[in-house]
């Protein structure tokens, strides 16, 4: 049952990413929450990643979350993925589901290669945390970005909120 639910989630995520866009109100929302350097990071992501990050933000806002660090982390949590292609993401998800060990063997630091893209996705939280730190974000935002995929690795309740919102989009 978990496999079916995860497959449906990933399928919905895939189809929603095709033709993703953001509107002027959402651009204003980004400007309100992020500094200029952080906005540059946000807008360096592909449109589908911007859309996903805004969807995560909107989940948190519907929950009446107001913590600025949490909301900023929602917008920046995936900046470490870089500008990888959609097929790299699909390959990553399928290989990870079939054989996490194979994924670890295939992912490499070869920049510009499909194997490098797999490594970028696998290591995006740590890379994102470095980019977010360089943009002048608070230690709390850096920590939330670094740990957003670490299950139960933190006592910070914001971490659980971010992770749940991310997994729902």
CORHUUR-V568905 format. One record per backbone hydrogen bond with DSSP energy under -1.0 kcal/mol. CO is the residue of the C=O (numbers start at 1). NH is the residue of the N-H. If there is no record, write none. Layout:
BEGIN
co=CO nh=NH
co=CO nh=NH
END
This chain:
BEGIN
co=1 nh=5
co=2 nh=6
co=3 nh=7
co=4 nh=8
co=5 nh=9
co=6 nh=10
co=7 nh=11
co=8 nh=12
co=9 nh=13
co=10 nh=14
co=11 nh=15
co=12 nh=16
co=13 nh=17
co=17 nh=20
co=23 nh=27
co=24 nh=28
co=25 nh=29
co=26 nh=30
co=27 nh=31
co=28 nh=32
co=29 nh=33
co=30 nh=34
co=35 nh=39
co=36 nh=40
co=37 nh=41
co=38 nh=42
co=39 nh=43
co=42 nh=45
co=46 nh=50
co=47 nh=51
co=48 nh=52
co=49 nh=53
co=50 nh=54
co=51 nh=55
co=52 nh=56
co=53 nh=57
co=54 nh=58
co=55 nh=59
co=56 nh=60
co=57 nh=61
co=58 nh=62
co=60 nh=65
co=61 nh=64
co=67 nh=71
co=68 nh=72
co=69 nh=73
co=70 nh=74
co=71 nh=75
co=72 nh=76
co=73 nh=77
co=76 nh=79
co=78 nh=81
co=79 nh=82
co=85 nh=89
co=86 nh=90
co=87 nh=91
co=88 nh=92
co=89 nh=93
co=90 nh=94
co=91 nh=95
co=92 nh=96
co=93 nh=97
co=94 nh=98
co=95 nh=99
co=99 nh=103
co=100 nh=104
co=101 nh=105
co=102 nh=106
co=103 nh=107
co=109 nh=111
co=110 nh=113
co=113 nh=117
co=114 nh=118
co=115 nh=108
co=115 nh=119
co=116 nh=120
co=117 nh=121
co=118 nh=122
co=119 nh=123
co=121 nh=124
co=123 nh=127
co=124 nh=128
co=125 nh=129
co=126 nh=130
co=127 nh=131
co=128 nh=132
co=129 nh=133
co=130 nh=134
co=131 nh=135
co=132 nh=137
co=133 nh=136
co=138 nh=142
co=139 nh=143
co=140 nh=144
co=141 nh=145
co=142 nh=146
co=143 nh=147
co=147 nh=150
co=150 nh=153
co=156 nh=159
co=157 nh=161
co=158 nh=162
co=159 nh=163
co=160 nh=164
co=161 nh=165
co=162 nh=166
co=163 nh=167
co=164 nh=168
co=166 nh=169
END
